[in-house]
Amino acid sequence: MSWLANQNKAVEISKKPALLELSPSEFLKAVESLRRRLLIEKVQKGDRTLFQLQPAIAEYIKERIK
């Protein structure tokens, strides 16, 4: 979540940070879990699917990791 909070715009989930210690399948499960809880939203840009944190959640996380 902190990685998503620090993104300035919606990102493709294929661009996950290299240092993230999750397998690709674990990462996809985590993204889907956060989406089901309405913490992240899916954004369609043409034929691409991007994800971003809800703005209030992103601000909260940025403040917590300072």
Stockholm file with secondary structure:
# STOCKHOLM 1.0

chainA/1-66         MSWLANQNKAVEISKKPALLELSPSEFLKAVESLRRRLLIEKVQKGDRTLFQLQPAIAEYIKERIK
#=GR chainA/1-66 SS CHHHHTCSSCBCGGGCCTTCCSCHHHHHHHHHHHHHTTSEEEEEETTEEEEEECHHHHHHHHHHTC
#=GC SS_cons        CHHHHTCSSCBCGGGCCTTCCSCHHHHHHHHHHHHHTTSEEEEEETTEEEEEECHHHHHHHHHHTC
//
